[in-house]
Amino acid sequence: MPDTEVSKLHDDEVDIDTTLVRRLLADQFPAWAHHPVRYVAASGTDNATFRVGDELSVRLPRTARHTGQIEKDLTWLPRLAPHLPLAVPEPLAAGTPTDEFPFTWGVYRWLPGTTFDPARLADPQATARDLADFLHHLQQIDTTGAPTPPDDPFSRGTPLAPRDQLFRAAVEELRDDFDTGLVLAAWDQALAADTWTGPARWIHGDLMPGNVLIADGHLTAVIDFGTAWAADPAADILAAWHLFDGDSRQAFRDALDTDDQAWVRARGWTLSLAMIALPYYRTRDPESVRDTVTFINDLLADFTAGH
């Protein structure tokens, strides 16, 4: 993809490209406008990210429903960062909406590293323990005044039951792709474990490969705190399946020292997220569907193994 183009992921997205970013910087932050601007291909689905020179990045929400993160980052990341053993985004300034771009956007310090890749880890089990240590530190931070999950069945760190109808409808639609009896057995076990009553803890909420950076085989940073709020800490156990497997998954679980109920609840949350999304992408992105089917089968194997 050329630097000057950003393909739209959904029809309701605004047009964003390097030319727009240069104009926004020139108008609102002229001290940074002389730096070259390059689109970051691994931007994700919520925001378009551009590297500005060697030290900065700019993030712009793609749609109205993805707004609000820069304000949240400016408020909370400076409070979280001093307590965490890995780097997190450092917001520097908020850009204001314009006629050309209608949302608040952000300028951040650039964080070096590449997206998480198990094949590039020096020691996968040590990496799993390092991420567990990050979560231990995150969960100990005071949650006074912290944001809480929105009233949405897909909010991370929230109960499973509000997704039950959506999940069962997806299973019915995918009955030719999976052993539906096995899928529903795993889901029912997770619903039975949906009994968390502990104190709300800080969660990241989206520990997937694109949000975990590595360099020289080691973890360097955790990014994208859009779903960070005070909630059920089991939400961050989803990293067990999105980032690890085999011995490294077990190392992550051991280092977290999580109870069986939280593990089962987290697996159910992860399973529901994948199953409910799969029908939407069947005709839109066949390659990602194949990956998701493999991912779901891995979750089911974890269930049948009694982990």
Buried (B, 14 or more C-beta within 10 A) or exposed (E): EEBEEBEEBEEEBBEBBBEBBBBBBEEBBEEBBEBEBBBBEEBBEBBBBBBBEEEBBBBBBBBEEBBBBBEBBBEBBEEBEEEBEBBBBBBBBBBEEBEEBEBBBBBBEBBEBEBBEBEEBEEBBBBBBBBBBBBBBBBEBEBEEBBEBEEEBBBBBBBBEEBBEBBBEBBEBBEEBBEBEBBBBBBEBBBEBBEBEEEBBBBBBBBBBBBBBBEEEBBBBBBBBBBBBBBBBBBBBBBBBBBBEEEBBBBBBEBBEBEEBBBBBBBBBBBBBBBBBBBEBBEEEEEBBEEBBEBBBEBBEBBEEEB
